[in-house]
Amino acid sequence: MGVNEIVQIEGSHSSKCWAFNVNPHKCHNPNYFENYLKFNALNDVTDGMGTTYLFLKDDNLRGYVTLRASSLIKKIEGVNYGYPAIEISVLAVDKQHEGNGVGTDMLDFVFVITQEIKASIGIQYVLLCAEPMAVEFYKKSKFNFQELRDIEDIPREYENVNSIAMYVKL
């Protein structure tokens, strides 16, 4: 396992967040993932926009994932229908820890959390907007993410408009 502790982000993690770096050779926009962690993740928790989990090993930040409620939108006969989902809003691995199973550990964690939430409320999908260079990672994962079809979409933000929307049906 690439991590030995998973914690929700809080103000005391600031120095770990500032030391986090994304490999620019594996990502089109590493600054987005670094700056989100430094400037937005804690605010998103406070504002109810998402919860960020830090993946640590020996007190070093290996990666992080932000989860939030969302919906898969399907356009059927001109009407948009929403299907309940958990969205992986942001997922990143520190460049020093790539290839050590951290990304896989984070996906495993997402599906454990999703199953726990699904026991209390309706959830049909796990969604994400993949950085184009990460699409194959998600497709080859044991969860077998699929790209959305033409009739499907997920809510977008400015930062992920050029990303590849993907999903897994639970």
C-alpha positions, 0 to 999 in steps of 0.5 A: 500500500502506498499510504498508511493514513487517510485524513480530511484536510484541515488548516494544520496540513498547510505545510504539507499542501505547500510542499505538494508537486505534480509532475508536469510531464504527466499532466497538462495543468499541474499548477491547477492541482497544486493550487487547488490544494493550497488555496481552494480545498479547505475553502471548499470544505467550509463552503460545502463544495467538497471534502478533500482527503489527504493520503499520507505515509510516514507523515508525507503527503503522497496524494489527495482526492476531493469528493462531492455530490453530483449527478450524471445528466442524461438527455432523453427526448430533449429533457435533462434527467439527473442520476445521483452520483459521487464525483471525484472532483480532484485527484492528484499524486505527488510527483515523488510518489508516482507509480507506487500505488497511491492513485489506486489506493485513492480510487479504492478509498473512493469506492469504500466511501461511496458504498458507505454513503450508498447505504444511506442515500441513493447513488448510482454512479461515480463520476470524474473529469479526467485530465487527458493524460490520466484517461488510460489510468482510469480506464485500466483501473479495476473499476473500468471507468468509461467515457460519457456518451453523447447523451450524457454529461456532468456539471462542469467548472471552468477548470475542467471544461477540457477534461474527459468526463468519465463514469462507473455505474455502481 
